[in-house]
Amino acid sequence: MGQLFGFVFPDERIYWQIPIVVYPFLTCIATGTFFLSTLDHLFKNKALKPVSNFALLASMAFVSFASLPLLVHLGHPERAFNIMFTPSIRSAMATFGYIYGFYLGLVLLEVWFVFRPQIVEFALASKGVKRAFYSILTLGVREVTPGASRIDHGIIKLIAFLRVPTACVLSGYVGLIFGTLDAVPLWSWRLMPLIFLLSAVAGGIGLITVLYAVAMKGKGWKLDARCVRSMAAYLLAFLLLTGLVQFINFLRSNYGDNPDWQFAFQTLKSEFGFSFIGLQLIAGWVAPVVLLLALLLMKMKDGLRSALAVTSSILVVVHLFTFLWNLVIGGQLASRTLRGSLSFQPELLGKEGILVSAVIAICPLVLLFILTKILPPYQKKVEAAG
């Protein structure tokens, strides 16, 4: 819902609401979580070994629901599948559908090859329905010899190599969709694809850090101190890069000759001052940068270092969501007349309300929980049933 202030055109309203905030959020998280798994599978960063498979499952869970907010937003979601039957590379959303489908396919393939030895072990060790379930997952391939493992590792590297540019295109393309819509001044950022990509990696690392801590706490296991420190270092690096690119983009836009952007930015600060300054900038960027610097530069116990890493990671996830909130919702507040604004008041119910959007955002976490039960990323080897 929106209220009007000043002089605005009669047809102006907030067209893209909360689901269109959740849509890039899920896409960014899917890209960021993939980054961690790639560092181990492709670049052999052993420090991130404890979370690489978990991050791969998280990427699969989030990308599986990345398109759901768009379907909810559409008046006729069943028509979305027409892009597959009547392909057109001139359609921005159709192109996203092709990229999204290709990326999802790569994720599914990588998950199967990474967890194939474990699937075979469970198929041999289990009985009854569980044995039948894992036998189906093996796809009839139960060979886990050294030669077969070398082939699997080669295929995993190839898939991970293909996923790097695909993930960059997927996340960057979401930013490109916003950046090409010059009708909304705050969206017409030429660096938008890069900002989305860097924000995605930071948000994904932050969420994996939090979920890793929760998973270890639930199992009663200690967090790997080396892994936590490595994730914190990457998180700080991408958080600083995100802030730098956003600042450069702000300077370019603020000192340019576009009065529409300056009016839109002033409207954002006026209407969304707390979420922009308080949450996105101070709590979501300045605070985690300070905490991460302290974590990496000061001597402290592993428990305190883990606590600071989790706290800063939560704040980074808040930064990502509020950045998208301010961009999507806040970008639509300024009237095209440059003489008025809209005030957004989200509704609780309805297909674009808070409740539906919250359920969509929780769905990937539920799927991730199920996936970790089917393919435990920390599962020890099991003995074959007698």
C-alpha positions, 0 to 999 in steps of 0.5 A: 500500500502507498500514500501520496505526498505532494504532486504525483501522477494519478497512476503512480504507486509501488508496483514492485513490492516485497516479493521483488525484494525477496527475489534478488535476495534468494538469487544473491544468497544462492550465488554467494554460497556457491562461492564458498563451495567453489573455493574448495572444489575448484581452487582447493582451499582446504581451510574451507573444507568443513563448509564446502559441501554444506555451502553447495547444498545451501546453494541448491536450496536457495536457487531452487526457490529463487524464481518463486517470488516472481511467480507469486508476483505475476498475475498469471504465474502459469504463463511464465513457462511460455518462455521455455516453449516460445524462446526469445533472447530479446526478453530480459526475463526470458533470458533470466529464465534460461540462465537460471535453468542452466545454473540450476542444472549445474548445481544438481549435477555437482551435488550428485557427483560430490555426494555420489560416494556417500549415496552409494554407501547409504544404498549399501548400508541401509535396508527397506525403503531407505535402501530403495530411496538411495538406490534410486539416487545412485542412478544405477552407478555404484562404482566407487573405485579409485579410477571412478573417483578420479573421473568424478573429481574431474567432472566436479572441477569442470562443473565448478568451472562452468558455474563460476561464469554462470553464477556471475552472470546470474547474479549480475544479470539481476542487477542488470535488469534493475540497472537498465530501467532508467524510468526509476532514477535509483536503479539506473546505476551502470555499476549495478551488476557488479554491486549485486555480484559483490553483495551476493558473495558477501551475503552468501558467506555471511549466511553460511557462517551463521548456519554453520555455527547453528549446525555445529551447535546443534550437533554439539561440535566445535567450530573449526577455528581455521575455517571461521577465520578464513570465512571472516577474511573473505567476508571482510574483503568482499564487504569492503569491495562492496562498500567501495563500489557503492561509494564510487557509484554514489559519487558518480550519480550524486555529482552528475547532471541528473536531477532525477537521481538526486531527488530520488536519493533525498526521498529515500533518505527522508522516507527510509532514513532508518533502514538506509542509514541505520540498518544498511550503512551503520549496522549492516556495513560499518559495524561488521567491518569493525568487528571483522577487523578486530577478529582478524587483527587482534589476539583472542580466544576461538570462542570469542572469534567465532562469536564475533564472526557470527555477529558480523555475519548476521549484520552482513545478511541484514545489510544485503536485505536492507540494501535490496529493500531500499533499492527496490521499494525505496527506489519507487518512492520518488514521483516522476514529477520531481514534486512529490513522493509515495509512502510505502506501508506493507500489508500483512496478508495478500500475495505480496504481503509480509506473510507470503514473502516470509514463507518464501524466504523460509522455504530454502532453509526448510529445504536445506534442512531436508537436504542435510538429512538426506545428504549429511555434509558432515556424515561419517562413513557408515558400515554396510549392513550385514 
